[in-house]
Amino acid sequence: MGENSLVTAIGSFELRRWPLDDNDPLRAWDAADEYLLEQVLAVLPIARGVPLSILVVNDAQGALATVLHEWQPQSWSDSVVSHRAAAENLSRNAIAQPLRAIASSQTPVAPFDLVLIKIPKTTALLDDQLSRLRDLCDVNTQIIAAGMVKHLQKSAFTSLESTIGPLTTSLAKKKARLLFIQKDESLVPAATPYPTSYTDEAIGKPLLNHANVFSREHLDHGSRFLLEHLASIPYADCVVDLACGNGVLGLVYQQRHAQSTVQFVDESYSAIESAKLNHAAWYAETDNPAAFVVGDALEHQADNSVDLVLCNPPFHQQHATGDQVAKRLFVESKRCLSQRGEFWIVANRHLGYDAVLQRLFGNCRTVATNRKFSVYRAVKR
């Protein structure tokens, strides 16, 4: 078996992470996926061919949905990249059925016999998911959560017990652990508070944020630094706020340039829903032109079709950190920019993105720098 083969009780599956990168040292599953599948498949083979309603939550690279495809599970996630990974892995294993992808902004179709939850990095997302999941389950629903021990924060246990009911834990195996949760019908958990909002003095307008939005409680320092230099960014007809989060960069840019069409793009359903809410609130009376795309980088965008890209790039994908995601955003931005189109980003200084942009664009100017961040400008020539 190859290094990308996940061997299970019902067969071997070839799995790859998305986006594909031959130099990616990480596998498309972790020991928590293996442990969870081992537990579930010890029971499920008895029911092969028997209808069984399964919900998979936060399936990072589609390992669970691919292995359990016979039961046609619903895959509920905040990441369109995770859904793309799952669809690619189904295809890679010659599985013809389409992925039953459910966005985090949507409600899965209940009832469920089995709910499998990979504990997400953000407890706020788990809180929000559980508050909506509770009414979709009954006392007979088997609920199992899984995670790597180093990622299982106390807040996740508290969230599960206070929203769903009591739990028991498995022994650790390959540094992974399972949590078995029983619904307590007598619990009256608090309703989800999301979207929440904050108002930053430098902006002067409230920003709404769903649970999984980056820096949902305050304006992040990187975006703040780029906004300080917004006056240096020229007018452009077609603008993309890439990896937009709550949309703050595009929103403030459009305050200066009301005729610009701004497209807000993010791989997070929560981010795009937040950006939609904020744009509607900010520009309800002026109807400034905007578009909103839950997208995998800029795959949806035609070559040479954008005049300006603004970006505060992420440096992680779920629990994995690295520069692969950011570099892909850079490559896609260059492809989509028109001749003389400009790419403006803010990033931590130590990441050295100026050298990356210099190689890619043939030019990169450091517009500003402080103790932690740098603002870079590259022009497509």
MARMIMI-192113 format. One record per residue (C-alpha): residue in three letters; x, y, z. Coordinates in Angstrom, 3 decimals. Example, Ala and Ser with C-alpha at 12.3 -4.5 7.8 and 13.67 -1.06 7.14 Angstrom:
<nodes>
   residu          u          v          w
      ala     12.300     -4.500      7.800
      ser     13.670     -1.060      7.140
</nodes>
This chain:
<nodes>
   residu          u          v          w
      met      0.000      0.000      0.000
      gly      1.197      3.529     -0.777
      glu      1.694      6.280      1.771
      asn     -1.636      7.815      0.678
      ser     -3.620      4.601      1.234
      leu     -5.946      4.455      4.226
      val     -6.573      0.801      5.094
      thr     -9.902      0.091      6.830
      ala    -12.057     -2.903      7.704
      ile    -14.023     -2.482      4.462
      gly    -11.144     -1.781      2.098
      ser     -8.262      0.465      1.185
      phe     -8.845      4.033     -0.010
      glu     -6.435      6.316     -1.835
      leu     -6.712      9.763     -0.253
      arg     -5.004     13.073     -1.026
      arg     -5.159     16.485      0.538
      trp     -6.588     19.397     -1.429
      pro     -5.213     21.430     -3.047
      leu     -2.943     18.807     -4.557
      asp      0.731     19.339     -3.866
      asp      3.238     16.586     -4.609
      asn      5.552     18.058     -1.974
      asp      2.895     18.130      0.740
      pro      4.268     16.019      3.633
      leu      0.851     15.653      5.298
      arg     -1.685     12.891      4.757
      ala     -5.382     13.454      4.066
      trp     -6.346     11.890      7.403
      asp     -5.065     11.719     10.954
      ala     -5.101      9.142     13.727
      ala     -8.412     10.533     15.000
      asp    -10.025      9.696     11.627
      glu     -8.552      6.198     11.821
      tyr     -9.778      5.667     15.388
      leu    -13.250      6.950     14.570
      leu    -13.571      4.748     11.484
      glu    -12.303      1.706     13.385
      gln    -14.977      2.263     16.039
      val    -17.788      2.838     13.553
      leu    -16.908      0.085     11.101
      ala    -16.883     -2.458     13.906
      val    -20.670     -2.025     13.919
      leu    -21.679     -0.700     10.495
      pro    -20.769     -3.725      8.333
      ile    -23.767     -5.501      9.868
      ala    -25.942     -2.823      8.303
      arg    -24.289     -2.680      4.865
      gly    -27.042     -2.125      2.328
      val    -29.460     -1.085      5.088
      pro    -30.500      2.590      5.076
      leu    -28.706      4.487      7.814
      ser    -28.734      8.249      8.274
      ile    -25.206      9.530      8.994
      leu    -24.008     13.079      9.502
      val    -20.275     13.804      9.272
      val    -19.187     17.146     10.764
      asn    -15.883     18.932      9.961
      asp    -14.465     16.203      7.721
      ala    -11.235     18.068      6.918
      gln    -10.133     16.244      3.749
      gly    -13.069     13.927      3.120
      ala    -11.614     10.754      4.647
      leu    -14.807      9.970      6.583
      ala    -17.197     10.711      3.716
      thr    -15.095      8.624      1.328
      val    -14.770      5.530      3.515
      leu    -18.429      5.669      4.580
      his    -19.756      6.408      1.087
      glu    -22.003      3.306      1.032
      trp    -24.241      5.012      3.589
      gln    -24.294      8.305      1.648
      pro    -23.488     10.503      4.652
      gln    -24.216     14.197      4.728
      ser    -21.014     16.226      5.101
      trp    -21.533     19.406      7.155
      ser    -18.602     21.797      7.045
      asp    -17.653     25.468      7.055
      ser    -15.013     24.882      4.382
      val    -15.660     24.644      0.662
      val    -12.075     23.365      0.346
      ser    -12.943     20.451      2.657
      his    -15.950     19.697      0.481
      arg    -13.774     19.915     -2.617
      ala    -11.242     17.534     -1.045
      ala    -13.997     15.039     -0.256
      ala    -15.409     15.214     -3.788
      glu    -11.937     14.703     -5.273
      asn    -11.267     11.722     -3.012
      leu    -14.580     10.107     -3.928
      ser    -13.651     10.482     -7.589
      arg    -10.108      9.212     -6.976
      asn    -11.581      5.988     -5.592
      ala    -13.993      5.570     -8.526
      ile    -17.001      6.323     -6.335
      ala    -19.642      7.744     -8.658
      gln    -22.115      9.113     -6.136
      pro    -21.919     12.862     -5.480
      leu    -20.931     14.256     -2.105
      arg    -23.905     15.338     -0.011
      ala    -22.258     18.615      0.957
      ile    -24.011     20.831      3.504
      ala    -22.667     24.344      4.114
      ser    -22.284     25.481      7.712
      ser    -24.869     28.172      6.948
      gln    -27.418     25.476      6.066
      thr    -29.227     22.915      8.208
      pro    -28.637     19.195      7.564
      val    -31.634     16.991      6.879
      ala    -32.592     15.132     10.069
      pro    -33.157     12.710     11.763
      phe    -29.810     10.962     12.253
      asp    -28.874      7.504     13.441
      leu    -25.197      8.428     13.745
      val    -23.355     11.747     14.059
      leu    -19.563     11.823     13.711
      ile    -17.838     15.066     14.728
      lys    -14.220     16.008     14.166
      ile    -13.516     18.639     16.826
      pro    -12.711     21.896     14.996
      lys     -9.887     24.269     15.804
      thr    -12.337     27.008     16.846
      thr    -14.521     26.240     19.854
      ala    -16.901     29.012     18.790
      leu    -17.642     27.023     15.622
      leu    -18.252     23.893     17.701
      asp    -20.585     25.855     20.005
      asp    -22.587     27.107     17.040
      gln    -22.725     23.699     15.363
      leu    -23.842     21.926     18.516
      ser    -26.543     24.473     19.296
      arg    -28.112     23.746     15.900
      leu    -27.338     20.034     15.934
      arg    -29.073     19.400     19.250
      asp    -32.609     19.621     17.842
      leu    -31.681     17.353     14.926
      cys    -30.867     14.425     17.246
      asp    -32.841     12.334     19.699
      val    -31.815     10.133     22.607
      asn    -31.261      7.209     20.227
      thr    -28.798      9.086     18.027
      gln    -25.274      7.812     18.499
      ile    -22.940     10.817     18.706
      ile    -19.175     10.333     18.582
      ala    -16.605     13.121     18.493
      ala    -12.928     12.655     17.732
      gly     -9.723     14.629     17.851
      met     -6.017     14.474     18.450
      val     -5.293     14.731     22.172
      lys     -3.110     17.828     21.715
      his     -6.028     19.624     20.038
      leu     -8.759     18.620     22.495
      gln     -9.211     21.723     24.599
      lys    -11.217     21.727     27.819
      ser    -13.637     24.183     26.188
      ala    -14.649     21.500     23.660
      phe    -15.621     19.075     26.452
      thr    -17.578     21.860     28.164
      ser    -19.369     22.733     24.939
      leu    -20.390     19.123     24.269
      glu    -21.633     18.488     27.821
      ser    -23.472     21.791     28.241
      thr    -25.180     21.638     24.835
      ile    -25.799     17.938     24.132
      gly    -25.288     15.944     27.331
      pro    -22.885     13.784     29.338
      leu    -19.898     12.204     27.657
      thr    -17.436      9.416     28.192
      thr    -13.983      9.204     26.681
      ser    -12.027      6.375     25.136
      leu     -8.471      5.485     25.908
      ala     -5.967      7.385     23.791
      lys     -4.739      5.565     20.700
      lys     -1.939      6.946     18.504
      lys     -2.439     10.201     20.419
      ala     -6.110     10.362     19.382
      arg     -9.212     10.111     21.524
      leu    -12.928      9.473     21.007
      leu    -15.752     11.151     22.938
      phe    -19.128      9.416     23.241
      ile    -21.970     11.852     23.909
      gln    -25.506     11.003     25.061
      lys    -28.249     13.557     24.467
      asp    -29.859     14.831     27.652
      glu    -33.402     15.898     26.811
      ser    -33.682     17.889     30.043
      leu    -30.888     20.295     29.123
      val    -31.869     23.809     28.083
      pro    -28.698     25.136     26.463
      ala    -28.211     28.758     25.549
      ala    -29.031     29.745     21.986
      thr    -26.144     30.455     19.663
      pro    -25.095     34.134     19.950
      tyr    -23.819     34.289     16.368
      pro    -23.516     36.435     14.443
      thr    -21.946     38.754     17.004
      ser    -20.631     42.235     16.251
      tyr    -18.013     44.773     17.254
      thr    -17.337     48.364     16.265
      asp    -13.766     49.488     15.787
      glu    -13.063     53.168     16.352
      ala    -10.861     53.375     13.265
      ile    -13.756     52.204     11.076
      gly    -16.741     53.613     12.905
      lys    -19.247     51.009     11.717
      pro    -20.227     47.677     13.234
      leu    -18.884     44.442     11.774
      leu    -20.965     41.279     12.085
      asn    -19.177     37.949     12.469
      his    -20.345     34.363     12.327
      ala    -18.722     31.795     14.589
      asn    -15.802     30.676     12.436
      val    -14.682     34.076     11.130
      phe    -11.047     34.971     11.742
      ser    -10.652     37.623     14.455
      arg    -14.404     37.676     15.102
      glu    -14.139     39.728     18.322
      his    -11.964     42.604     17.128
      leu    -10.245     43.998     14.036
      asp     -7.065     41.996     13.503
      his     -3.789     43.901     13.541
      gly     -2.811     42.918     10.004
      ser     -5.994     44.267      8.445
      arg     -5.702     47.396     10.550
      phe     -2.180     48.010      9.227
      leu     -3.245     47.576      5.601
      leu     -6.224     49.908      6.120
      glu     -3.842     52.592      7.369
      his     -2.356     52.628      3.860
      leu     -5.596     52.371      1.923
      ala     -5.210     55.896      0.539
      ser     -2.166     54.687     -1.417
      ile     -4.204     52.054     -3.267
      pro     -5.543     53.400     -6.581
      tyr     -9.078     53.248     -7.922
      ala     -9.937     50.025     -9.752
      asp    -13.110     48.976    -11.528
      cys    -13.021     45.298    -10.561
      val    -11.694     44.493     -7.086
      val    -11.374     41.217     -5.193
      asp    -11.133     40.990     -1.417
      leu     -9.489     37.557     -1.329
      ala     -9.699     35.467      1.860
      cys    -12.065     38.220      2.901
      gly    -13.191     37.072      6.348
      asn    -15.905     39.504      7.417
      gly    -15.093     41.662      4.384
      val    -13.494     44.585      6.162
      leu    -10.847     45.340      3.493
      gly    -13.325     45.419      0.617
      leu    -15.927     47.281      2.658
      val    -13.591     50.108      3.592
      tyr    -12.103     50.261      0.082
      gln    -15.608     50.727     -1.310
      gln    -16.199     53.618      1.078
      arg    -13.487     55.489     -0.862
      his    -14.428     54.140     -4.289
      ala    -18.184     53.672     -4.396
      gln    -18.243     52.845     -8.128
      ser    -15.846     49.927     -7.799
      thr    -17.370     46.483     -8.015
      val    -15.985     44.477     -5.111
      gln    -16.044     40.698     -5.095
      phe    -15.700     39.085     -1.672
      val    -14.125     35.617     -1.847
      asp    -13.410     33.123      0.931
      glu    -13.352     29.354      1.368
      ser    -15.407     29.704      4.556
      tyr    -19.192     29.759      4.315
      ser    -19.257     31.666      7.622
      ala    -16.970     34.349      6.213
      ile    -19.084     34.959      3.127
      glu    -22.308     35.063      5.133
      ser    -20.651     37.636      7.419
      ala    -19.432     39.716      4.478
      lys    -22.944     39.666      2.966
      leu    -24.477     40.884      6.220
      asn    -21.903     43.644      6.598
      his    -22.208     44.871      3.031
      ala    -26.002     44.954      3.275
      ala    -25.768     46.957      6.508
      trp    -23.089     49.367      5.310
      tyr    -24.513     50.039      1.866
      ala    -28.256     49.494      2.274
      glu    -29.032     52.983      0.958
      thr    -26.357     53.344     -1.727
      asp    -26.490     49.847     -3.242
      asn    -22.756     49.713     -3.982
      pro    -22.022     46.890     -6.468
      ala    -20.700     43.697     -4.898
      ala    -20.528     39.944     -5.417
      phe    -19.962     37.145     -2.912
      val    -18.261     33.834     -3.700
      val    -17.587     30.855     -1.470
      gly    -14.647     29.682     -3.487
      asp    -11.494     27.628     -3.628
      ala     -8.993     30.463     -4.158
      leu     -9.907     32.138     -7.489
      glu    -10.686     29.023     -9.502
      his    -14.007     30.535    -10.545
      gln    -12.400     33.694    -11.968
      ala    -11.326     34.151    -15.603
      asp     -7.757     35.049    -16.570
      asn     -6.904     38.767    -16.770
      ser    -10.315     39.791    -15.408
      val     -9.487     41.651    -12.167
      asp     -7.875     45.068    -11.667
      leu     -7.007     44.883     -7.974
      val     -6.698     42.128     -5.374
      leu     -6.600     42.903     -1.645
      cys     -5.510     40.068      0.617
      asn     -4.735     39.271      4.237
      pro     -3.739     35.643      3.561
      pro     -4.257     32.814      6.052
      phe     -1.279     30.810      7.250
      his     -3.127     27.640      8.301
      gln     -5.559     25.055      6.977
      gln     -7.473     23.563      9.904
      his     -4.721     22.610     12.391
      ala     -1.963     22.493      9.771
      thr      0.194     25.596      9.391
      gly      2.299     26.528      6.385
      asp      2.545     28.810      3.390
      gln      0.944     26.518      0.780
      val     -2.463     28.204      1.012
      ala     -1.033     31.714      0.776
      lys      1.217     30.850     -2.162
      arg     -1.730     29.391     -4.033
      leu     -3.641     32.633     -3.476
      phe     -0.669     34.550     -4.882
      val     -0.468     32.394     -8.029
      glu     -4.212     32.589     -8.624
      ser     -4.181     36.363     -8.104
      lys     -1.485     36.848    -10.739
      arg     -3.434     34.700    -13.203
      cys     -6.629     36.672    -12.716
      leu     -5.127     40.165    -12.652
      ser     -5.272     42.244    -15.811
      gln     -2.152     43.839    -17.254
      arg     -0.960     46.519    -14.783
      gly     -3.353     45.075    -12.217
      glu     -2.156     45.375     -8.623
      phe     -1.883     42.882     -5.773
      trp     -1.797     44.344     -2.250
      ile     -1.291     42.131      0.779
      val     -0.459     42.383      4.449
      ala      1.455     39.597      6.169
      asn      3.711     38.825      9.089
      arg      7.202     40.098      8.298
      his      8.953     36.861      9.187
      leu      7.109     34.921      6.467
      gly      9.240     36.553      3.782
      tyr      6.454     36.901      1.231
      asp      8.260     39.787     -0.468
      ala     10.760     37.302     -1.926
      val      7.925     35.008     -3.041
      leu      6.106     37.866     -4.772
      gln      9.318     39.106     -6.363
      arg      9.852     35.708     -7.981
      leu      6.233     35.389     -9.052
      phe      5.503     38.894    -10.350
      gly      9.023     40.022    -11.171
      asn      8.514     42.941     -8.802
      cys      7.473     43.605     -5.220
      arg      7.564     46.847     -3.270
      thr      7.381     47.007      0.506
      val      4.894     49.836      1.074
      ala      5.146     49.886      4.861
      thr      6.422     47.803      7.721
      asn      6.155     47.790     11.492
      arg      7.437     45.469     14.208
      lys      5.192     42.607     13.108
      phe      3.643     43.230      9.679
      ser      4.552     44.363      6.199
      val      2.339     45.676      3.416
      tyr      3.452     44.586     -0.061
      arg      2.442     45.725     -3.546
      ala      3.082     43.731     -6.717
      val      2.062     44.695    -10.260
      lys      1.280     42.288    -13.098
      arg      3.414     43.215    -16.123
</nodes>
